[in-house]
Amino acid sequence: MVNLHIFRHAETLDLSAGETVFEQGDTGTAMYVVAEGEVEILNGPVVLATARPGSVVGEMALIDHAPRSATAVAKTNCKLVAVDQRRFEFLVQQTPYFALEVMQLMAERLRTANRRIATA
């Protein structure tokens, strides 16, 4: 989980349950930090993960600049903080633990996906 304290003064994007954050195949220009609520990460109808406060979604697009690999939909009413490429790079440079937290989240998601594949 990322430290929400570093985003305490950031503007939030308010979404209602069921609203789409981004869709698979979209070009990503921002990642999102979940400040409140829950966001589901979907591949078609399959729920890959549920992001809760302190988690990030859409970070891969800022790292590899490839199209979005999944769809993100607000499961509940949410407050998200959008982090564009410039701010992401600033946070990585100025707050090394932020970069570690993002890497830990990505590793956790990869391990979860690997376990699902192994048991399928």
VMD Tcl script that draws the C-alpha trace (Angstrom):
set ca {
  {0.00 0.00 0.00}
  {1.25 3.47 -0.81}
  {1.37 6.07 1.91}
  {-1.76 8.19 1.39}
  {-0.16 10.96 3.45}
  {1.85 12.16 0.43}
  {-1.45 12.75 -1.42}
  {-3.32 14.53 1.40}
  {-3.48 17.86 -0.49}
  {-4.05 16.39 -3.94}
  {-7.22 16.93 -5.89}
  {-9.44 13.87 -6.02}
  {-11.54 12.41 -8.79}
  {-14.94 11.33 -7.42}
  {-16.53 8.30 -9.07}
  {-19.84 6.60 -8.42}
  {-20.11 2.82 -8.15}
  {-20.11 1.31 -11.65}
  {-18.21 4.14 -13.34}
  {-15.22 3.16 -15.49}
  {-11.82 4.53 -14.53}
  {-10.17 3.24 -17.73}
  {-10.68 0.47 -20.26}
  {-8.44 -2.31 -21.50}
  {-6.63 -1.16 -24.64}
  {-6.78 2.55 -23.77}
  {-3.63 4.64 -23.85}
  {-2.72 5.44 -20.29}
  {-1.65 8.92 -19.27}
  {-2.11 8.53 -15.51}
  {-2.23 6.01 -12.72}
  {-4.67 6.34 -9.86}
  {-4.24 6.07 -6.12}
  {-7.37 4.84 -4.35}
  {-8.01 7.29 -1.52}
  {-11.49 5.98 -0.63}
  {-13.66 3.13 -1.84}
  {-12.85 0.09 -3.97}
  {-11.92 -0.36 -7.64}
  {-12.16 -3.67 -9.48}
  {-9.52 -4.62 -12.04}
  {-11.17 -6.68 -14.79}
  {-10.11 -8.73 -17.78}
  {-13.40 -9.12 -19.58}
  {-15.87 -10.41 -16.97}
  {-13.10 -11.82 -14.73}
  {-12.19 -9.82 -11.62}
  {-8.40 -9.93 -11.35}
  {-8.11 -7.83 -8.20}
  {-9.90 -5.34 -5.99}
  {-7.94 -2.18 -5.16}
  {-8.67 -0.64 -1.78}
  {-7.49 2.61 -0.15}
  {-3.73 2.95 -0.46}
  {-3.55 0.83 -3.58}
  {-2.77 2.01 -7.10}
  {-4.31 1.10 -10.44}
  {-3.05 1.81 -13.93}
  {0.62 2.10 -12.94}
  {1.85 -0.17 -15.73}
  {0.91 2.38 -18.40}
  {3.30 4.90 -16.84}
  {6.11 2.37 -16.66}
  {5.98 0.68 -20.07}
  {3.73 3.07 -22.06}
  {1.80 0.13 -23.52}
  {-2.00 0.14 -23.81}
  {-3.97 -0.65 -20.66}
  {-3.89 -4.39 -19.94}
  {-7.16 -4.41 -17.99}
  {-10.28 -2.39 -17.26}
  {-10.78 -0.60 -13.93}
  {-14.30 0.03 -12.63}
  {-15.41 1.65 -9.37}
  {-16.93 -1.12 -7.25}
  {-18.14 1.44 -4.70}
  {-18.25 5.21 -4.65}
  {-14.58 6.23 -4.81}
  {-12.14 9.06 -4.44}
  {-9.07 8.61 -6.61}
  {-5.93 10.70 -6.98}
  {-4.70 10.91 -10.59}
  {-0.92 10.78 -10.94}
  {0.37 11.76 -14.39}
  {3.79 10.84 -15.83}
  {5.51 14.01 -14.59}
  {4.24 13.63 -11.03}
  {5.00 9.88 -11.05}
  {8.63 10.55 -12.02}
  {8.88 13.28 -9.35}
  {7.52 10.91 -6.69}
  {9.93 8.15 -7.73}
  {12.87 10.57 -7.53}
  {11.90 12.40 -4.36}
  {10.23 9.57 -2.42}
  {12.13 6.30 -2.96}
  {9.72 4.39 -0.71}
  {6.91 5.32 -3.11}
  {8.71 3.47 -5.91}
  {9.25 0.46 -3.64}
  {5.57 0.44 -2.65}
  {4.49 0.48 -6.30}
  {6.91 -2.35 -7.11}
  {5.63 -4.37 -4.14}
  {2.03 -3.94 -5.35}
  {2.99 -5.05 -8.86}
  {4.88 -8.08 -7.50}
  {1.91 -9.04 -5.33}
  {-0.44 -8.88 -8.31}
  {1.94 -10.97 -10.43}
  {2.25 -13.62 -7.71}
  {-1.55 -13.73 -7.33}
  {-1.96 -14.17 -11.10}
  {0.66 -16.93 -11.10}
  {-1.16 -18.77 -8.32}
  {-4.44 -18.54 -10.24}
  {-2.79 -19.93 -13.37}
  {-1.16 -22.75 -11.41}
  {-4.48 -23.83 -9.88}
  {-6.53 -23.49 -13.08}
}
mol new
graphics top color blue
foreach p $ca { graphics top sphere $p radius 0.5 }
foreach p [lrange $ca 0 end-1] q [lrange $ca 1 end] { graphics top cylinder $p $q radius 0.2 }
display resetview
